[in-house]
């Protein structure tokens, strides 16, 4: 059998990781490997594909078209996200496999805070109470451990280049 490298994120992981599974493995085997790394019981976990709202069937064989995509393993099916900006708060439900960028796109859009298009590219998300911008390609589930299902962010203005040479 050939070993296939799967890119994963998940509960208890601080960053993206790579795991090796045998070609023809099921989603259950990906979940088991990530659960060991994340320190939680595999029986309670779900498997998602990046930015997908619903989990995959764990009995299905890992599809070759999904091998290059980031998989996410988490015990929460949905995360209730709250975002704070200028004394206002909005909320929406996302899957734990949702990238920070996707949440940010929603927050600056007319469905969110309707941020002026000229400054929207300068906006970032930080964990509530923090000023450190989160990586835009990180999955939001990375920042939440079961049994918690709520996550709060602050919409912040990132570093604005002033044209000075470095």
C-alpha positions, 0 to 999 in steps of 0.5 A: 500500500502507498502512504498518502500525506493528508494536511490537517488542522483541528482541535488541540493543534497549534498549527497545520500538520501532516499525517500519513494514511494508507491509500484507501483509508477512511475518514475514521483513520484521519480522525483517529490520527488527529485525535491522538495529536490533539489529545481528545477521544476520536469517537466524539470527533467529526471530519470536515474539509476546509470551508465546508459546513457539514462533516464528512461520512467517516466510513467513506474512503478518502477521495483522491480529489480531497487529498490536497485539501486541508482536512479539519477534525473537531468535536464541535459541529458548529461554532457560534462566532461573535465579532466585536467592533466599535461597541457593536457585536454581530454573530453567525454560526460557522463550521470549525473548518472555516478559515479566518479569512472567510469569517473576515470576508463576512464581517466586512461585508454588507451582511456584517459591519459594512466596512468601507471598501477602501479600508476593508483590506486593512482589517484583521480578526483577533481573538477577543481582547487581543491585538494580535491578528490571526493568520487568515488561512487558519481554521477557527476550530484551532482556537476552541476546545470542546465543550466550548462552542462559542468563539469571540473575535475583535475586528481590528485595523491591521498595520497600514503601510505608509510608503516608507522604505525599509 
